[in-house]
Amino acid sequence: MAAQTIILLVINVIGGAGVIGSYIQGIIAHPGSGNVLWGGVPAGMRPVYGISMILAALGYFAFMYFILFKLNPDEVRIAGRFNFSLLHFIFLGILIPSAFWMPLTFYMINNPGGGAFTWVRIVLIIVGLFSCALVWALLSLNTREPNLPYWLAVAGSAYFTFHTAVLDMIIWPILYKF
């Protein structure tokens, strides 16, 4: 595995552990408060979110498989001018803010009206925008012959972006009730 690929894998392992760790810490530190994280998402819409979370995770695995195992970092050109290392920044832009969502949300719940909702929104906006950047990067790769893993990566990143940019960044804050 090429050094650039290993760096991306490390970013995902450490960043993913940070996201999952923040969720575990949040749930342990605030037992029984799972409902409050839904904000104003109606009970009937929660299964849609649950299914979407699973589809977004499957999408994540699809694009990670393609990026880690099907791309040669030395040959990658994104939009004709960026190299593979752009993917490092995109994933940092997705994973680092994602690790702050749950702690900031619990802080907002415990300190309403103190501007924390703005920080939660900023986190969601950053993740949503970097998710869009991932779709753009995959679509603008210099792939000569797009194949099934490529198209699964594009579809997976598009669905991941739908979840992070539409459901999380737009709908969740609109529905959130203090």
C-alpha positions in Angstrom: 0.0 0.0 0.0 1.4 3.4 -1.0 2.3 5.9 1.7 -0.5 8.3 0.7 -3.0 5.5 1.0 -1.7 4.6 4.4 -2.0 8.2 5.5 -5.6 8.2 4.4 -6.2 4.9 6.2 -4.7 6.3 9.4 -6.9 9.5 9.1 -9.9 7.2 8.8 -9.0 4.9 11.6 -8.1 7.7 14.1 -10.9 10.0 12.9 -13.5 7.2 12.9 -12.4 6.2 16.4 -12.8 9.8 17.4 -16.4 10.0 16.0 -17.4 6.6 17.5 -15.6 7.4 20.8 -17.5 10.8 21.0 -20.8 8.9 20.5 -20.0 6.3 23.1 -18.8 8.9 25.6 -22.0 11.0 25.0 -24.3 8.0 25.5 -22.4 6.9 28.6 -22.2 10.4 30.1 -25.9 11.1 29.4 -27.8 7.8 29.9 -31.4 7.8 28.8 -31.0 11.0 26.8 -31.1 9.5 23.3 -34.5 11.0 22.6 -33.2 14.5 23.2 -30.7 14.1 20.4 -33.5 13.7 17.9 -34.5 17.3 18.6 -37.8 17.8 16.8 -37.5 15.0 14.3 -41.0 13.4 14.5 -41.1 9.8 15.8 -42.5 8.6 12.4 -39.5 10.0 10.6 -36.9 8.5 12.9 -36.9 5.1 11.1 -36.1 6.9 7.9 -33.1 8.5 9.6 -32.1 5.1 11.0 -32.2 3.4 7.6 -30.4 6.4 6.1 -27.6 6.1 8.7 -27.1 2.5 7.6 -27.1 3.4 3.9 -24.7 6.3 4.6 -22.4 3.9 6.4 -22.6 1.4 3.6 -21.8 4.2 1.2 -18.8 5.2 3.3 -17.5 1.6 3.0 -18.0 1.6 -0.8 -16.1 4.8 -1.4 -13.3 3.9 1.1 -12.9 0.5 -0.6 -12.5 2.2 -4.0 -10.2 4.9 -2.7 -8.0 2.6 -0.6 -7.8 -0.4 -2.9 -8.6 0.8 -6.5 -6.7 4.1 -6.8 -3.0 4.5 -7.4 -2.2 7.7 -5.5 0.7 8.4 -7.8 -1.7 8.5 -10.8 -4.6 10.4 -9.2 -5.6 13.8 -10.6 -8.7 15.4 -9.3 -10.2 18.1 -11.6 -6.9 18.0 -13.6 -5.0 19.8 -10.9 -5.1 18.2 -7.5 -3.4 15.1 -6.4 -4.4 12.3 -4.0 -3.5 14.4 -0.9 -6.7 16.4 -1.5 -8.6 13.4 -0.2 -6.7 13.7 3.1 -8.1 17.2 3.6 -11.6 16.1 2.6 -11.6 13.3 5.1 -10.2 15.5 7.8 -13.0 17.9 7.0 -15.6 15.2 7.5 -14.2 13.3 10.5 -12.9 16.0 12.8 -16.1 18.1 12.9 -18.1 14.9 13.1 -16.3 14.0 16.4 -17.5 17.3 17.8 -21.2 17.0 17.0 -22.4 14.9 19.9 -20.4 16.7 22.6 -21.5 20.1 21.2 -25.1 18.9 21.0 -25.1 17.8 24.7 -23.5 21.1 25.6 -26.2 22.9 23.7 -28.9 20.9 25.5 -27.4 21.6 28.9 -26.8 25.3 28.1 -29.6 26.5 25.9 -29.5 29.9 24.4 -25.7 30.4 24.8 -24.9 30.2 21.1 -24.0 26.5 21.2 -26.7 25.8 18.5 -24.6 28.0 16.2 -21.6 25.8 16.8 -23.6 22.7 16.2 -24.8 24.1 12.9 -21.3 25.1 11.9 -20.1 21.5 12.5 -23.0 20.1 10.4 -22.3 22.6 7.6 -18.6 21.8 7.5 -19.3 18.0 7.4 -22.0 18.6 4.7 -19.7 20.7 2.6 -16.8 18.4 2.8 -19.1 15.5 1.9 -20.1 17.4 -1.2 -16.4 17.9 -1.9 -15.9 14.2 -1.8 -18.6 13.6 -4.4 -17.0 16.3 -6.6 -13.5 14.7 -6.1 -14.7 11.3 -7.2 -16.7 12.6 -10.1 -13.7 14.7 -11.3 -11.1 11.9 -11.0 -9.0 11.2 -14.1 -10.3 7.6 -14.3 -9.9 6.3 -17.7 -12.5 3.5 -17.5 -14.9 3.9 -14.7 -15.9 0.4 -13.5 -18.4 -1.0 -10.9 -16.2 -0.1 -7.8 -15.9 3.5 -9.1 -19.7 3.8 -9.7 -20.4 2.2 -6.3 -18.0 4.8 -4.7 -19.8 7.6 -6.5 -23.2 6.3 -5.5 -22.0 5.7 -1.9 -20.5 9.2 -1.6 -23.7 10.7 -3.1 -25.9 9.0 -0.5 -23.5 9.8 2.3 -23.7 13.4 1.1 -27.5 13.3 1.0 -27.5 12.2 4.6 -24.9 14.6 5.9 -25.9 17.7 3.8 -29.7 17.3 3.6 -30.8 15.3 6.6 -28.2 16.4 9.1 -27.2 19.9 7.9 -30.6 21.1 6.7 -33.5 19.1 8.1 -32.3 18.3 11.6 -31.6 21.9 12.6 -34.9 23.1 11.1 -36.8 20.5 13.1 -34.8 21.0 16.3 -36.9 22.2 19.2 -35.4 23.5 22.4 
